């Protein structure tokens, strides 16, 4: 336990900073994993204009609707 209130505040601030760094690293790893999944699916082999058109359709229709249509 910290000796004073100021020490306790400093310890909490340090813990929050470490936690924020962990969250940032996790977000980066999740992004890398998502990109790897898209690459594995072959989407990065398409020309850029087709990738952009596909992304626009997903944005327009929404992920759930695109998933439903692809499953049909």
Beta strands, then each sheet from edge to edge (+ up, - down):
end
